[in-house]
C-alpha cells in the first residue's frame, strides 16, 4: 500500500526537476519555456535536438533496438549543428553571404538580359 502512495505522490508532483546549482528549477514545461525565452539565439536547435534524442531513445527501448535510429541520429546532428553555428559562425556566415550575393547577382543579370532581349525583338 505504501508503494501506491509513493506512486501517487510522484504522479501528483509531475516532472519536478531541481538543480543543486540553483540556475533553473521547476517543472519540465517551465524549464523549456525559460530556455526558449533566454537570450541565446540557438536554443531552438538545442531543444529540438534534445527532444529528438529522447524520442529516439524511447523508441529504441520500446522496439528493442529495431526503430528509433533516425531520431537519435537527427538529434545528434542538430546538437552538433548548434555547436558548429555557435562556435564557427564567422566561418559559416561570411561564405554564405558571399554565395548569396553571387547567386543574386547572377539572377539579376539573367533577368535584365532577358528584359533587354525582349525589348530588342519588339
N, C-alpha and C positions, 0 to 999 in steps of 0.2 A: 504494500500500500504506500510505503514511503517513496518508492520509485515512481509511482503515479503522481504524487505531489511534486516530486522533483521535476518530472516531465512537464507538468502543468506550469510550474514556475518558470522553467526555461522557455516554454511556449509563450507565456504572457509577457516576458521581458523582450521578446523579439531578438533581432540580431544586434545585441548590445556589444559594443566594442569600446575598450578602454585602453588608452595609450599611456604607459607609465611616464613618457616624456612630457605629457600634457599638451602636445601640439593639437591633436584633434580627438574628440571623444563624442560619443553619442550613438545613435542608431546608424545602420549602414546607409540608409537613404539620405540622412543628413550629411554623412561624410561625403557621399558622391555630390550632393548639391554644393557643399563647401568647396570641393575640389573644382567644380565647374565654374564657381564664382571667383576663384582665385585669379591672380593676375598673370599666371603662367599661360602663355599662348598655346601651348601644345597639350593641354590636359585632355582634350578630346581623343587624341591618339593614345594616350596612356590609359584612359578609362576604357576605350573600345578594345584595345589590345588585351587589357586585363580581363574584361568580360568574355572575350573570345577564348582566352586561355582557360578560364574557369569552366566555360561551357564545353570546351573540348575535353578537359579532364573528366568532367562529369560523364560525357558521352563515352569516353574510353573506359571508365569504370563500369557503366551500365552495360555496355556491349562487349565487355571483356577484351578490349583492345582491337575490335574489328572496325569501329567507326569512331570518328572524333579527331582524326589526324589533321584534317583540313582546318578546323577551327584553331587547333593548337599551333599549327604552322602559321596560319594567318595572324594569330595573336602575337607570336614571336616576331613576325615581320613588322607588325605595327609598332611594337615596342622598340625594335631596332631602328625603324624609320624615325620614330620620335627622338631617339638619342642622336641619330645622324643629323637630323634637321636642327636640333638644339645645339649640337656641338660644332657642326661644319656648315652653318647657314650661309656664310660668306662664299664658300666654295661652291655651294649649290645654287644660290640665287643669282650671282653675277653671270654665270654662263646661261642660266635660264632667261635672264633679262636680255642678254645678247642674242640668244636664239630667237626669242620672241620678236626682237627688233628686226632681225634678218627676215623672218617669215612675214612680218607686217610690211616691210619694205618691198619684198618680192611680190606680195599680193597687191600692194598699191601700184607697183609698176605694171603688173599684168592688167589690172582694171583700167588704168589710164591709157595703156597701149591699146586695149580693146575699144575704149571710147574714141580714141583718135582714129583708129582704123574704120570704125562705123561712120564717123563724120566725113572721112575721106571718100568713102564709097557713095555717099549721098550726093 
